Amino acid sequence: MTIEVLLMAKEKIQDAVYTRRYIYNFHYHLIWVTKYRHQTFSTKELVDEMKDILRMVAKDNEIVIEKMEVMPDHVHVLISFPPSKAPTSAIKALKGRSAFIFLKRHPEIRQSQYWGGHLWSPSYYMSTLGNMSKDVVRNYINNQKYNALQKERLKEAYPSYD
C-alpha cells in the first residue's frame, strides 16, 4: 500500500505515533562510548543504574527508549522522539544529563577515571530506521506528478470522485 493510499483512506499507519500536529514513525539507533573506552559499567548494579538514569532522562525529554543495552564501555539505544525535537538535542540530553547524574552519584569513579568530568566520548554513531525502505520512498516521490495527473483524470471522468 502506498503512502498516499494510507493517508487518503485515513487508515492508521502501523507503529506510527499520532499527535494533534503530526504523525511520525521514525526511530534512531544510537551508540556512544565511554571516554577512553574505560570499562566503567563492569557490574550489574552499575549497568542497571545507568539504564535507570537513561530512562529518567528520556522520560523528561519526550524520548521513548524502545530498546537499550549498556555494555562495560558503550551504550546502544533504539529511540524515538517527536519531529519537533532535533536529533542532536536528544543525544545531548541522553549523554549530557546521564553523565552529570552518574558522576555526581559516583565521585570515586569520576576521580579515578574521569578527572576531566566527561563520562562519554564526544563522538557517537546514529542511524535512522523506518518501516519503509529508501526505495519505497524514492518511488513514492518519483511518482508524485504521475499520481496527481491520474487523480485529475479520474476527477474529470468521475466528477464525484475525491
C-alpha positions as CSV (number, residue, x, y, z in Angstrom):
1,M,0.0,0.0,0.0
2,T,1.4,3.4,-0.9
3,I,1.8,6.3,1.5
4,E,-0.9,8.3,-0.5
5,V,-3.4,5.4,-0.2
6,L,-2.8,5.2,3.5
7,L,-3.3,8.9,4.1
8,M,-6.3,9.1,1.8
9,A,-8.0,6.1,3.3
10,K,-7.4,7.6,6.8
11,E,-6.2,4.2,8.0
12,K,-3.9,4.1,10.9
13,I,-0.3,3.6,10.0
14,Q,1.1,0.7,12.0
15,D,3.6,1.7,14.7
16,A,3.1,5.4,13.9
17,V,2.7,8.0,16.7
18,Y,-0.3,10.3,16.3
19,T,-0.4,13.7,17.8
20,R,-2.6,16.8,17.2
21,R,0.1,18.3,15.0
22,Y,1.8,15.5,13.2
23,I,2.1,11.8,12.6
24,Y,5.5,10.2,12.8
25,N,7.2,6.9,12.6
26,F,10.9,7.1,12.8
27,H,13.5,5.5,15.0
28,Y,17.1,6.1,15.7
29,H,19.8,3.6,16.6
30,L,22.3,5.5,18.7
31,I,25.7,4.2,20.1
32,W,28.2,6.1,22.2
33,V,31.2,5.1,24.2
34,T,32.8,6.0,27.5
35,K,35.8,8.4,27.4
36,Y,39.0,6.5,26.8
37,R,36.8,3.3,26.4
38,H,37.1,2.8,30.2
39,Q,35.2,-0.3,31.3
40,T,33.0,1.7,33.7
41,F,29.9,-0.4,33.7
42,S,31.5,-3.6,34.9
43,T,28.9,-4.7,37.4
44,K,25.2,-5.4,37.1
45,E,24.5,-2.7,39.6
46,L,26.3,0.0,37.6
47,V,24.6,-1.2,34.4
48,D,21.1,-1.1,36.0
49,E,21.8,2.3,37.5
50,M,22.8,3.7,34.1
51,K,19.7,2.2,32.5
52,D,17.5,3.8,35.2
53,I,19.2,7.2,34.6
54,L,18.8,6.9,30.9
55,R,15.1,6.0,31.3
56,M,14.6,9.0,33.6
57,V,16.4,11.4,31.2
58,A,14.4,10.1,28.3
59,K,11.1,10.5,30.0
60,D,12.0,14.1,31.0
61,N,12.8,14.9,27.4
62,E,10.0,13.2,25.4
63,I,12.3,10.4,24.2
64,V,11.0,6.9,24.0
65,I,13.6,4.2,24.6
66,E,12.4,1.2,22.7
67,K,15.5,-1.0,23.3
68,M,18.6,-0.4,25.4
69,E,21.8,-2.2,26.3
70,V,24.5,-0.8,28.5
71,M,27.9,-2.5,27.9
72,P,31.0,-2.1,30.0
73,D,32.4,0.7,27.7
74,H,29.4,1.7,25.5
75,V,25.7,2.1,25.2
76,H,23.2,1.1,22.5
77,V,19.7,2.6,22.4
78,L,16.9,2.4,19.9
79,I,14.9,5.6,20.4
80,S,12.1,7.6,19.0
81,F,11.0,11.2,19.7
82,P,8.7,13.8,18.2
83,P,9.8,15.6,15.0
84,S,9.8,18.9,16.9
85,K,12.9,17.7,18.6
86,A,16.3,17.8,16.8
87,P,18.3,14.6,16.9
88,T,21.3,16.4,18.4
89,S,19.0,17.7,21.2
90,A,18.1,14.1,22.1
91,I,21.7,13.0,22.0
92,K,22.8,15.9,24.1
93,A,20.1,15.2,26.7
94,L,20.9,11.5,26.9
95,K,24.6,11.8,27.1
96,G,25.0,15.0,28.9
97,R,22.4,14.6,31.6
98,S,23.2,10.9,32.2
99,A,26.9,11.7,32.7
100,F,26.1,14.6,35.1
101,I,23.9,12.4,37.2
102,F,26.1,9.3,37.2
103,L,29.3,11.1,38.0
104,K,27.6,13.1,40.8
105,R,26.5,9.8,42.4
106,H,29.9,8.2,41.9
107,P,32.7,10.7,42.8
108,E,35.1,7.8,43.2
109,I,34.7,6.9,39.6
110,R,34.9,10.5,38.5
111,Q,38.2,10.9,40.4
112,S,39.8,7.7,39.2
113,Q,38.7,7.5,35.6
114,Y,37.2,10.8,34.5
115,W,39.2,13.6,36.1
116,G,38.1,16.0,33.4
117,G,34.4,15.4,34.3
118,H,33.5,13.8,31.0
119,L,32.0,10.3,31.2
120,W,31.3,9.9,27.5
121,S,33.4,10.4,24.4
122,P,32.2,13.4,22.4
123,S,31.6,11.1,19.4
124,Y,28.6,8.9,18.6
125,Y,27.0,6.8,15.9
126,M,23.5,7.4,14.8
127,S,21.4,5.9,12.1
128,T,17.7,6.2,11.2
129,L,15.3,3.3,10.8
130,G,11.8,3.2,9.5
131,N,9.2,0.8,8.2
132,M,9.6,1.8,4.6
133,S,12.8,1.3,2.6
134,K,14.6,4.1,0.8
135,D,13.4,2.6,-2.5
136,V,9.7,2.8,-1.5
137,V,10.1,6.5,-0.5
138,R,12.2,7.2,-3.7
139,N,9.5,5.6,-5.8
140,Y,6.7,7.5,-4.0
141,I,8.5,10.8,-4.6
142,N,9.2,10.0,-8.2
143,N,5.6,9.1,-8.9
144,Q,4.1,12.3,-7.4
145,K,3.4,14.1,-10.7
146,Y,2.1,10.9,-12.3
147,N,-0.2,10.2,-9.4
148,A,-1.5,13.8,-9.4
149,L,-2.2,13.5,-13.2
150,Q,-4.0,10.2,-12.7
151,K,-6.1,11.8,-9.9
152,E,-7.1,14.7,-12.2
153,R,-8.1,12.3,-14.9
154,L,-10.3,10.4,-12.5
155,K,-11.9,13.6,-11.4
156,E,-12.7,14.6,-15.0
157,A,-14.1,11.2,-15.8
158,Y,-16.0,10.8,-12.5
159,P,-16.9,14.3,-11.1
160,S,-18.0,12.8,-7.7
161,Y,-14.5,11.2,-7.2
162,D,-12.5,12.6,-4.3
